[in-house]
């Protein structure tokens, strides 16, 4: 397994230090199944680095409360969606924007070209029998080594590839 703290040597010393500080604070120095993908996304994308830095508290809390591999996979999907949305420079992204009235809000508020907002909710609409079998067979607890959990996440990702849809403004994109 790759070292989750090994980041690109092409970063400037100050960027390298900031990256290490951010990553260490996200998982309190303890590797998690999300260590490798988060390290990759933070070092590849300045916009994702800024996003993770801005939302450090929320991300850290979510990482700490993930008890099962399924919960970890759901968080992985959420953060991967943020990473992918941030690859479009015309998008501004807010993570779990506050709602004035009490209630649940979408995972992301996205603004296109500073004037066209839309919301994105990341979820698996249903758990099929196949998905349940995969998750059950791959289930590990957070007491297992992070490398085992990361491997399990990658196996789930590859087995479930093509079974996800993105819902935007009632339109389904598969």
N, C-alpha and C positions, 0 to 999 in steps of 0.2 A: 504494500500500500504506500502511496505517496505521502510524504510528510505534509500535513495540513498547514504547517507554519512556514513551509518553504514557498516563498513568493518570488516573483520574477526579479532577477537581478538587474533588469533594465530600468527599474524604478529608481528615481533619485533617492539619496539617503533620507531626506525628510519625508518623501512619500512612502518609502519602505518602513520607516519608523511609525508613521501614522497608520499604515495598513496593519502592522503587527499589533499596535495598540487597539485598534478597532476589533480585530479578530479575537484577540485575547479577552477583551471585555465582553464579546458576544457569548462566548462559552466558558468564561471564568477559567481559562487555561486548561479545561478538560475537553478532549476531543469528543465530538458528537458525529452522528452519521452525516450531518450537514456541513461539517468542517471542510471537506474537500470541495464540494460545489461552491460554497460561499467564498472560500479562498480564491477559487478560479474566477468567479464573477467579479469579486472586488478588485482583483488585480488586472482583469481584462477591460473593465469598463469604469471610466471615471464617473459617469453618471450613476452607475449602481453603487460605487463607493460613497458618493455623496448621499444617495438615498439611504444606504445602510447606516451611515454616520448620523444622518438626521433622525432616523427611526430606530436608533440603537436600543433604546429602552424597550420598545414594543417587541422588537425581534428577539432580544435577549430573554424577555419574559416568556415569549412563545416557545423558545428553544427549551427553557427550563421546565415548562409545564407539559411538554410532550412525554407521555408515559409509554406509549406503544409505537410500534413501527408504523401503524396506520396513521396515527396523529402526526408523526414525523414526516411521513410521505405527504400528507395534506399541507403541512407547512412548507415542505420542499416545493410543491406545486405552486403555492402562493408566491414564494420568493422567486421561483423560476419565471413566473408570469411577470413579476416586477422587472426582472432582468431583461426579459424579451421586450417588454413595452418600452423600457428605457433605451433600447437600441435605436429607437426612432427619435431623432433629435427634435422633432416638432411636437413631441409629447412632454407635458409636465405632469408629474405623478404625485398624488397624495395618498398615503397609506392609511387606511381605516379612518377616513375623515369623520370628524365629530358631527353628530346630528343634533340640531337644536332641540327637537322633541325626543324624549326617550324612545329608544328602539334600536334596532340593529341597522347598521349601514353597510354599504358595499365594501369590499376589500380595498378597492382603489377608486379614486376619482381621477380621471384623466382629462387633461385639457389639451385640445389640439389647436396649435397655432394661437395660443393665448385667448381664444374666444369661443371655442366649441367644446363644451364639457360633455363627458359621458362617464358612466360608472361601470366597473368590472367586478363581478363576483366570481371568485374561483371556488369551484366545488365539483365533486363528483356527484352527478345527479342521482344515480342509484348504484348500489353495489350488487353486481350480478353474481350469480353463483360461482362463476369462474374467478372473478375478482376475490370473492370471499375465500375460496379455496387457496388462491395464491397468497393472500394475506395471512391466512391461518397457517399455511405450510411454511411461510417465511417469517412468522412472528418471532421476534426476540424482544427481550426487555432491555431497558437502558442499563442493566448491569452487565450485558454482554459487551465485549470489546467494540469500540467504535468502528473498527475496520470491518467486523462481521456485520454490523448494522448498515454500514455504507454499501457493502456488497449486496445485502438483501434489498436495499433501496434500488440499486442499479438493476437487480433481477426483476423486481416488481415493475420498474419503469419500462424495461424492455418487453415484458410480457403484456403490459397493459397499453403499449404503444398503439395508437390508432383507435383507442376506445374513449377518447376525450373529445369534448366539443366545447366551443367557446360561444357563449350567449352574449350578444351585444344588442341592446335595444330591440329585443324580441326576435332578432334574426339569429339563426343558428349557423355557425361556420364549423364544419367538421373536417 
